[in-house]
Every structure is written in C-alpha cells, then in structure tokens.
Amino acid sequence: MTGAHTFAFPATELASLIECGISLAAWGPMSPVKDGENRARLFRSRGIAPDSAVALSQIHSRIVRVAESAAPFSDYPEGDGVITANDSLVPTVTVADCMPIWLLDPVGRWFGVLHSGWRGTGILRTAVELAADEWGAKPENLRVILGPHIRSCCYTVDSERADYFRRAFGESCVALDPEREAAGDRWPWRLSLAEANRNLALSLGLLPGHVHDSGECTACNPLYGSNRREGAETFTRMLAWIRWR
Ligand SMILES: [Zn+2]
C-alpha cells in the first residue's frame, strides 16, 4: 500500500533529500490524540521512527512552535505549525481542505510544516518571523510548497469572508461567481487560499520562483480527505509531514 502523495522542492540540490508527504484518505483519520494506530501504520510504511514525529493540538491559530527535540511535544501543545533545525525530527500537521504549507530553507537549514485554513491564513508570516528570530533566517532563502487543499473551484464563501480576504491578502484571492450571484446564493464568492498565501509570501520577501503550488484540490479529488465533500461529521484528517530522508 502506498497511500501517500509526496512533493519535492524544485530547483534546489536538497530536493531529493527532503520529503514532503500527505497520507491519502484510505489510511483513515490521523488525529494524534485519537488515531495513534493509523499514524503508527503510516510511519512504519514510510520508515519514520514514531518518536521522531512532532504533532500539535490544532486550533486554527497562527501559532508556530520551534521544535528542538520531540519530548516537549508529547502532550500535543496547541498550535498550527512546527519548524525545526533538527534534521532528525519529523514535523507533522493534519489537514482536510485546509492547506498544508511545507517550508524549507536550504541556506539556514531549517524546515517545517504549517496548517493553514481560512482562519489561520497568515501563519506563514509567523513562521518567517520566528525563523528570523531563532536562526537569523532570511525570507529570500525560504522555499514553500502550497499543498493540496480546497480550491476556488469548490470553495465558495459569503461577502463578509470575501471582504476580509480582499483587505488582508489582496484583491486577487477572491472572485464573484456571476451564476451564484444571479441565483441569490449566500456564498457567491470563490476564494483562493493559494493566491492569498502567494500574495502573503511575496509581501514577506519570498522570491516568486520559491513559491510552489501542488495544484491539487482536496474537494475535487476523492483520494484526499475533505471536510466540505465528506461532511463535517465524517471527514478524514490526513497527515502532512516533512523530513530529511
Ligand atoms: Zn475543487
């Protein structure tokens, strides 16, 4: 059983050394608290030592934690992103329509993964600022991959949320769907979390060529878990991880 998709950072000599992965829905839910057996099966299949994985209690925040070792994470502190300079650790988050953002700075030698849904959009800023404080990292060295998430093909929102995103992350991340507007739909706007994060990344000083997009929609592709497609009661939280091979 393969059951996972992996993504690589293009155009860096470290690309083959860093694995960005996401478990497909067939592996089942991956909550660190409730689904330890599923996580253990996945880790075994990937050759990941379970005690190297770092997980959080996710709260749709913009809190990012620096991991120096795994021990302080044994009781899953609250937060939505983990960054580290320790090559032996495997930062993880769970996602199902929210975006995993994988991070690699091949110059500063730090890496991590973020959980970025609509409420948490902006968490990339926290990670960039934290890495600057911790390691003197520079945004122009950072490479990011915007992972599978619910795309504007499937993600419709109301005017209030569209206004918020337009003001916070730029005009280009929302578009009015004329058919939905004509039908009087309460959610007539299409929201692109990828565009919001691309705008944010460039405003933080990342280089355009260092912002990569997986291009996949979790709500369109049934191989992925999706809150909106599967329903809020039964959706499948997938595991997103990053590690040195
Ligand atoms: Zn879609």
Residues whose N, C-alpha, C, O or C-beta is under 5 A from the ligand:
A	BS01	ZN	R151 C153 C154 C217 A219 C220
